[in-house]
Amino acid sequence: MHLKPSVPAWNRAVACGRRLAEGWGASPRAQDALAALACLGLMALDLPGLAAADNSLNGRQAALVLTAGCATLLVRRRMPWAAYLTALLFIGWLHELTLIQFALYSVGRNRGRRAAVLATTGYIAFALGVFCLPGWPEPKAATLSAFLSLIVPIGVLASAVGIAAYRHDLVRELAARRAEAAVLNAVQQERTSVARDVHDFVGRELTLLTVRSEVLSMRARETPYAKDFEELSDTARRAHLVLNEIIVQRGERAATPGVEGLAALAEESGRAGSPVRLTMDPQAHALSPLRQAAVYRVVQECLTNAAKHAQGETIEVSIRADGPHLTIAVRNGLPIRTPGRAPVSAGSGTASMAERVRSLGGTLTARRGEDGYEVVATLPRG
């Protein structure tokens, strides 16, 4: 009677396969191959008894049949019912219960709760019918006892584990999609913010150009250049109107501050418990307003991340001019981890920060080293 692969043995095989799969890269094909090998290994332990107890196959034939049956686990993701039907055949023919455990798990893992309940019900009904037929190698009393104490729990446990894994996969996929959506949303918001900064800064310059050209037009009214100044004023006014139509208005929100706001930002971080050492090249004040807004945004996001992940550590902020480029470097130490919940972070802030830097033709790198965490952004000055 082939009831040797009990529930603990199956659990050990699954745990061993999971560890091997993690070490093998955890690819789906590798996991399927490991499941088939684990199932074959468990059934091979009972190979010598197959022919003796069931009187149907010799050792070589049994090995070939069991290998063919375990091969159905290679397609358990696409066709889990193939392994399930093969397992039922093994129960009726060889009285072998190992493959059905893997098959029920595969149905639950890849088809969900409803399919798993249906498969488990079918398995229990089929097993009850087979075990009550004449010819079962154990006495009927022992068969009923085995059925109630082992056959039913095997099916229920395998299906339950498969359903739990199926739900875990759904939750993990949902979390991944939410994180991806958060990053995409942050990037889109940063693009909108950049566009609104363009509107504020360029619109201000166009307004000054319009007013200045109108003043010059009034002064040059009696000269041949009056018409040219009027056309220049009209062109600047039309450009401003087009800019308003293309870019969504901010409403009451103010433009992103420039480098003059970094001191207040550092002071705020210090009051929150993360002191900041700010070193800034005076040439940073000569940057365009849009580039100054990018510098402020990078430093702001870095200070926010440091407050989340390295509370209490000193933050080094360096802004220096390197030829035609401006380099922003932010470093902070790594705190000693204490038991507790990790800070909530989806990585969307870093993505939006990198998007703003790239929109201005710059680059941004973030790396974690042995001595701390460092973010380096490079922007063209001109």
Number of C-alpha atoms within 10 A of each C-alpha: 17 19 14 14 20 16 19 9 13 19 13 12 20 17 12 14 21 16 12 15 20 12 9 12 10 14 10 12 13 17 20 22 18 22 25 23 19 20 26 20 16 18 23 17 11 16 19 13 16 22 16 13 16 17 10 12 17 15 15 9 12 19 18 11 14 20 18 13 22 26 19 22 29 21 17 23 16 13 16 23 21 16 25 27 17 18 27 22 15 19 21 16 12 21 22 22 24 25 26 25 22 27 30 31 29 32 32 28 27 21 19 18 19 11 18 26 19 12 21 25 15 13 23 18 11 14 19 17 11 17 20 13 9 10 11 16 14 14 10 15 9 11 18 16 11 15 18 12 11 14 21 18 14 22 25 20 16 25 28 20 16 25 26 16 18 21 17 13 14 12 12 12 12 12 12 13 12 13 16 15 13 17 19 15 15 20 21 14 13 21 16 16 18 21 18 23 22 17 22 21 14 16 20 13 14 22 16 13 17 23 15 15 21 19 15 17 21 13 13 16 14 10 9 9 13 18 14 14 22 20 14 18 23 15 15 21 18 14 16 19 13 11 20 15 10 10 14 13 15 15 6 6 8 10 18 19 17 20 23 13 13 19 14 10 16 21 15 15 20 16 10 12 13 21 20 23 15 15 13 17 13 10 12 20 13 12 17 13 20 21 22 21 21 25 27 21 23 26 24 18 15 25 25 16 18 23 20 14 19 21 19 19 19 18 26 17 23 17 23 18 18 13 9 9 14 23 23 22 22 24 24 27 21 19 12 7 9 7 6 6 6 10 10 8 11 14 14 18 21 20 17 24 23 22 20 24 21 15 13 16 10 18 17 20 12 16 10 13 10 7 10 14 19 19 19 17 23 23 22 18 20 10
